[in-house]
Amino acid sequence: MKISEKTTPAKKQPLTRRTGKSPKKDTRETILAAAIKVFSDYPYYAASIRMIGKAAGIEHPLINYYFPTKAALFEEVLETVTHEYYQANISWFEGLEGLDPEAGLSLYLDRFLDFALKHPKPLRIIALNLVQAEGPEIIPGYQRIQSLFTKMTRTFMNAAPLNAPTGNIEMLTASFNTLAINYLGANTYYSGILGMKPQSPEYLQWVKESLMFMVLPRLKQLLGGPGQS
């Protein structure tokens, strides 16, 4: 009787004890987290793969195995942080229906500022790269920032019973996003002008009051509030 040859079973990729994920996935996530950190401190052209490797605690040539170019890595960073920002933005509208414009805007801003305090990197990355490019092709993934603003405008229009031309709504949301991203993404600059610390309660309160002052009158007008022309 012929004895069949034993075959060696394929080796399974080992799982890490800490996360239960494969080492390959862990390394990729470590690189992405380090890239988000570096790109939140430096604009695209000032950051380097070597910086990211140092932040990740790995040899920087290994990054090219997971992300062949700095541009590819930055696009992944933008996809990650803009998605995080947009999903959070949707949640800020929850429970605002039925509130008057002032109370609704105040609650929305409280949620927004809480997010910015706990997750400052998305706003910093956007602020650092928003004005770096003369055209959308200059910064890899730049269109993701533009798409984010478009989607946030659409979310606002779906959430609020507006009685105004689309162009006016777009002007309001563009003005709000520009101010908010600058105040919070470049908070060291603006808080320094005011003699405050970037993440202090005093500065966050100033940001809220400033945005309320700029946005609330126009918001009431777009909502068709009583006595608004």
N, C-alpha and C positions, 0 to 999 in steps of 0.2 A: 504494500500500500504506500502510495507516494505521499510524503509529508509536505504539506504546503509551507512555503517560506513565510516566516513571520514578518509582518510589516511594522515599521516603527510609526506609531501615531504622530500626527502633526503636532508640534508644540504649540500650545496656546500662549498667546501674549500674556505675560504676567500682569496682574493687577497690583496697583500700589496699595499698601496697607492703609494709608491715610484716607484716600478718597474712593477707592474701588474703581478708579478709572485706569485705562491703559497708560503706561509711561509716555507713549507718543502723544496722547490727548492732553495729558498733564503738562508736557513740555510746551505744546502749542498754546495752551491757555496761560502758562507762565510768561511766554513771550508776548502774548497779546496784552496781558495785564501790565507788563513792563513798558510796552510801547505806549499804552494809554497814559501811563505816568509820565514818560519822557515827552510825548507830544502835548501834554498839558502844561509842560514847563517851557517848551521850545516850539516855535513854528516849524512847519514841515521842512523848510530848507536848512534850518539851523540844527535840527536833530540828526543823529546818525545811527546807523546800525550798531556801531561800536558802543555808543551810549546805551542803547537798548539791551545789548548783550550784558553790559556791566550791571544794569538795573535788574536784569533777570537772573544774574548769577551764573551765566553760561558763556561758553566761548562764542563770540559773535558770528563766526562762519556757520555755526549750526543753525542760525536763524534762516539762512538761505535754503535750507532743506525744507522748511515749512512755508516760508514766504520768499520767493525767488528774488524779489526786489524790494527796496524801501517803499516804492510806490504801491506795490501790492499790499504790503503791511499797513500802510497808512489808509488805504481804501477800506481794509477790514476794520481798522480802528474807527473810521468815520461811520461805517455801517453799524457798528456796535453802539457807539455813543449816541448817534442820532436816533436809533431805534429806542434806546433806553429813555431818551428825552421825550420822544413822541408818545410812548406808552404812558409815561408819567403824566404828560400834558392831558391826555384823555381822562385820566383819573381825577384831575383837578376840577373837572366840570361836574363831577357826581354830586347830586344833592343841591345844586344851585337853583334848580327850577323852583319858582315860587318866591324866591328872594327878590327884594328890590335891588336895583343896579348897584347901589353903594354897598349893601351887605354882601351881594354876590361877588363883586369885584374884590372886596376885602378878604373873603374866605378863599377865593381863587389865589390871591397873592400870598396869603399865609401858607398855602400848600406849596406854591411855587418856591417861596423862600426857604421852606423847610427842605425841599428837594435840593436846592442849590447849596444849602449848608451841609447836607449829608453827602451829596454827590457833586462836588464842584468841577470835576474833570471835564464832563461834556461841554459845559459852558465855556471853560477856559480854552479847550481845543477849538471850538467854533470861533471864539473871539480872536484867538491868535492867528487864525488863518482866513478870517472873513475878508480882510482887505489886502491880503498878500498877493492876490492874483489879478492881473489885468484882464484875464479871460478865464472861463471855466475850465479850459484845458490845461492851465498852468499848474494848478494844484490837483493831484490825483484824487478822484472822488468828490471834487468840489460840488458837483451837481447834487450830491446827497444833502448838502447844507441848503441849497436852494429848494430841493424837494421837501425838506423838513418844514421850511417856512410856508410853502404852499399847502401842505397837509394840515399844518396848525391853523391856517386861515380857514380851511374847509371845516375843520372840527369846530371852530368858533362859530361859523355860520350855521352849522347843524345844531349847535347847543343853544344858541340865543335867538329869540324871535325878533329878528332885525327887520326894520322897515326903512331900508336905505338902498341906494344903488351899490352894486358889487364893488365898484371902484372906490367908494368911500370906505367900505368895510376893509378893503385891502390896504388902504392908507392907514387906517387905525391899527390893524394888526401888524403891519410893517413897522410903524412907529413904535408900538409897544415892544415888539421883539428886538428892535435895534437898541432901544434904551435898556431893556432888561438884560440882554446879553452883554452889553458894555458895562453896566453897573455891577453885574455879578461875575462875568467872565474876566473883566479887567478891574476887579474890586480893589486891588492894591493901589492902582493909580487913582481911582476916584475917592476912595476912603482917605488916601494920603492928602489930597487936596482939602478935604474936610477936617483933617486932623484926627481921624478915627482909625481904629483897627479894622482890617478887611472883613473879619467874621464876627465882629462885635455886635451885640444887640442894638447898640446905638446906630451903627451903620445900616443894619438890616431894616431898622425902623425908618431910617431916612429914605432908603430905597423904596419901601412901601409907600410912604407919604408922597414921595416924588412921583411915583407911578400913578397913585390915586389922583394927584393934582393934575397930571397931564392927560390921563385917560378918561376919568369919570365923566367930565362934562360932555365930551364927544360921544361916549358910550350911551349916555342918557339920550342924546340927540338921535343916535342911530336906532335906539330902541323905541323912539317915538314917545318918550315920556311926557307927562303933562307939562305944559308951559314951555316946551322946547321948540325952538324954531328950526 
